[in-house]
């Protein structure tokens, strides 16, 4: 996924976190533990992403958490966000967490 960093620059900025591709790539490479980023793409390129991780909580045990979810402004309302959340739910189920 670090190779997708350039495609995430615009999406990070829309979320309110302007970063360059080098910074995003470094952050993607440094992710520790059970984590994933799913990129939604259309013909014109990246239109959204969701980042999730498994975190161990004192009271509930392991749970999947959404760290970030953004859909390009031009793509909103087309079901992309819902599809990304379904992908995150499937990822969590595959790992036996909720």
Phi and psi in degrees as GROMACS dihedral restraints (atoms count N, CA, C in turn):
[ dihedral_restraints ]
;  ai    aj    ak    al  type     phi  dphi    fc
    3     4     5     6     1   -55.3    20    10
    4     5     6     7     1   -28.7    20    10
    6     7     8     9     1   -66.6    20    10
    7     8     9    10     1   -18.1    20    10
    9    10    11    12     1   -85.6    20    10
   10    11    12    13     1     0.3    20    10
   12    13    14    15     1   -52.8    20    10
   13    14    15    16     1   -44.9    20    10
   15    16    17    18     1   -58.8    20    10
   16    17    18    19     1   -33.8    20    10
   18    19    20    21     1   -71.4    20    10
   19    20    21    22     1   -21.3    20    10
   21    22    23    24     1   -88.1    20    10
   22    23    24    25     1   -13.3    20    10
   24    25    26    27     1   -54.2    20    10
   25    26    27    28     1   -51.8    20    10
   27    28    29    30     1   -64.4    20    10
   28    29    30    31     1   -39.6    20    10
   30    31    32    33     1   -67.7    20    10
   31    32    33    34     1   -40.6    20    10
   33    34    35    36     1   -59.4    20    10
   34    35    36    37     1   -43.5    20    10
   36    37    38    39     1   -62.6    20    10
   37    38    39    40     1   -40.0    20    10
   39    40    41    42     1   -65.0    20    10
   40    41    42    43     1   -28.5    20    10
   42    43    44    45     1   -79.4    20    10
   43    44    45    46     1   -10.2    20    10
   45    46    47    48     1   100.3    20    10
   46    47    48    49     1    15.6    20    10
   48    49    50    51     1  -128.0    20    10
   49    50    51    52     1    76.8    20    10
   51    52    53    54     1   -67.1    20    10
   52    53    54    55     1   122.2    20    10
   54    55    56    57     1  -142.6    20    10
   55    56    57    58     1   152.3    20    10
   57    58    59    60     1   -81.9    20    10
   58    59    60    61     1   165.2    20    10
   60    61    62    63     1   -59.9    20    10
   61    62    63    64     1   -36.6    20    10
   63    64    65    66     1   -63.7    20    10
   64    65    66    67     1   -42.8    20    10
   66    67    68    69     1   -65.6    20    10
   67    68    69    70     1   -44.5    20    10
   69    70    71    72     1   -63.9    20    10
   70    71    72    73     1   -43.2    20    10
   72    73    74    75     1   -60.4    20    10
   73    74    75    76     1   -43.7    20    10
   75    76    77    78     1   -61.5    20    10
   76    77    78    79     1   -41.9    20    10
   78    79    80    81     1   -66.8    20    10
   79    80    81    82     1   -39.1    20    10
   81    82    83    84     1   -63.9    20    10
   82    83    84    85     1   -40.7    20    10
   84    85    86    87     1   -68.8    20    10
   85    86    87    88     1   -28.8    20    10
   87    88    89    90     1   -89.7    20    10
   88    89    90    91     1    -2.4    20    10
   90    91    92    93     1   -61.1    20    10
   91    92    93    94     1   129.3    20    10
   93    94    95    96     1  -107.8    20    10
   94    95    96    97     1   157.6    20    10
   96    97    98    99     1    72.3    20    10
   97    98    99   100     1  -162.2    20    10
   99   100   101   102     1   -77.5    20    10
  100   101   102   103     1   107.2    20    10
  102   103   104   105     1  -151.9    20    10
  103   104   105   106     1   160.9    20    10
  105   106   107   108     1  -156.2    20    10
  106   107   108   109     1   156.5    20    10
  108   109   110   111     1  -130.2    20    10
  109   110   111   112     1   127.8    20    10
  111   112   113   114     1  -111.0    20    10
  112   113   114   115     1   128.9    20    10
  114   115   116   117     1  -105.4    20    10
  115   116   117   118     1   129.4    20    10
  117   118   119   120     1   -96.0    20    10
  118   119   120   121     1   129.5    20    10
  120   121   122   123     1  -127.7    20    10
  121   122   123   124     1   147.7    20    10
  123   124   125   126     1  -124.3    20    10
  124   125   126   127     1  -177.9    20    10
  126   127   128   129     1   -53.2    20    10
  127   128   129   130     1   -37.4    20    10
  129   130   131   132     1   -83.1    20    10
  130   131   132   133     1    -2.7    20    10
  132   133   134   135     1   125.0    20    10
  133   134   135   136     1  -157.5    20    10
  135   136   137   138     1   -68.7    20    10
  136   137   138   139     1   131.9    20    10
  138   139   140   141     1  -121.9    20    10
  139   140   141   142     1    -0.6    20    10
  141   142   143   144     1   175.9    20    10
  142   143   144   145     1   165.9    20    10
  144   145   146   147     1  -156.0    20    10
  145   146   147   148     1   159.2    20    10
  147   148   149   150     1  -134.7    20    10
  148   149   150   151     1   136.6    20    10
  150   151   152   153     1  -117.6    20    10
  151   152   153   154     1   133.6    20    10
  153   154   155   156     1  -140.1    20    10
  154   155   156   157     1   162.0    20    10
  156   157   158   159     1  -150.0    20    10
  157   158   159   160     1   161.1    20    10
  159   160   161   162     1  -101.4    20    10
  160   161   162   163     1   126.5    20    10
  162   163   164   165     1  -120.6    20    10
  163   164   165   166     1   143.5    20    10
  165   166   167   168     1   -95.3    20    10
  166   167   168   169     1   118.0    20    10
  168   169   170   171     1  -105.3    20    10
  169   170   171   172     1   145.1    20    10
  171   172   173   174     1   -57.8    20    10
  172   173   174   175     1   -46.6    20    10
  174   175   176   177     1   -86.7    20    10
  175   176   177   178     1   -35.5    20    10
  177   178   179   180     1  -108.3    20    10
  178   179   180   181     1   -10.8    20    10
  180   181   182   183     1    82.0    20    10
  181   182   183   184     1  -155.6    20    10
  183   184   185   186     1   -71.8    20    10
  184   185   186   187     1   133.2    20    10
  186   187   188   189     1  -142.2    20    10
  187   188   189   190     1   147.2    20    10
  189   190   191   192     1   -83.2    20    10
  190   191   192   193     1   138.6    20    10
  192   193   194   195     1  -127.9    20    10
  193   194   195   196     1   139.7    20    10
  195   196   197   198     1   -86.3    20    10
  196   197   198   199     1   121.5    20    10
  198   199   200   201     1   -88.9    20    10
  199   200   201   202     1   -35.2    20    10
  201   202   203   204     1  -156.6    20    10
  202   203   204   205     1   143.4    20    10
  204   205   206   207     1  -146.4    20    10
  205   206   207   208     1   122.9    20    10
  207   208   209   210     1  -145.5    20    10
  208   209   210   211     1   140.5    20    10
  210   211   212   213     1  -123.2    20    10
  211   212   213   214     1   134.2    20    10
  213   214   215   216     1   -51.1    20    10
  214   215   216   217     1   139.4    20    10
  216   217   218   219     1   -51.8    20    10
  217   218   219   220     1   -39.6    20    10
  219   220   221   222     1   -72.1    20    10
  220   221   222   223     1   -15.8    20    10
  222   223   224   225     1  -101.8    20    10
  223   224   225   226     1   -11.5    20    10
  225   226   227   228     1   -62.4    20    10
  226   227   228   229     1   142.8    20    10
  228   229   230   231     1    89.5    20    10
  229   230   231   232     1     1.5    20    10
  231   232   233   234     1  -103.6    20    10
  232   233   234   235     1     6.3    20    10
  234   235   236   237     1    91.0    20    10
  235   236   237   238     1     2.6    20    10
  237   238   239   240     1   -64.8    20    10
  238   239   240   241     1   -44.5    20    10
  240   241   242   243     1   -61.5    20    10
  241   242   243   244     1   -43.8    20    10
  243   244   245   246     1   -62.6    20    10
  244   245   246   247     1   -40.3    20    10
  246   247   248   249     1   -64.6    20    10
  247   248   249   250     1   -38.4    20    10
  249   250   251   252     1   -66.2    20    10
  250   251   252   253     1   -40.0    20    10
  252   253   254   255     1   -65.3    20    10
  253   254   255   256     1   -40.8    20    10
  255   256   257   258     1   -61.0    20    10
  256   257   258   259     1   -38.6    20    10
  258   259   260   261     1   -63.7    20    10
  259   260   261   262     1   -40.4    20    10
  261   262   263   264     1   -65.8    20    10
  262   263   264   265     1   -40.6    20    10
  264   265   266   267     1   -63.0    20    10
  265   266   267   268     1   -42.0    20    10
  267   268   269   270     1   -64.2    20    10
  268   269   270   271     1   -41.5    20    10
  270   271   272   273     1   -58.2    20    10
  271   272   273   274     1   -44.7    20    10
  273   274   275   276     1   -65.6    20    10
  274   275   276   277     1   -45.4    20    10
  276   277   278   279     1   -58.7    20    10
  277   278   279   280     1   -41.4    20    10
  279   280   281   282     1   -60.2    20    10
  280   281   282   283     1   -24.0    20    10
  282   283   284   285     1  -101.9    20    10
  283   284   285   286     1     4.4    20    10
  285   286   287   288     1    73.6    20    10
  286   287   288   289     1    25.1    20    10
  288   289   290   291     1  -124.2    20    10
  289   290   291   292     1   167.0    20    10
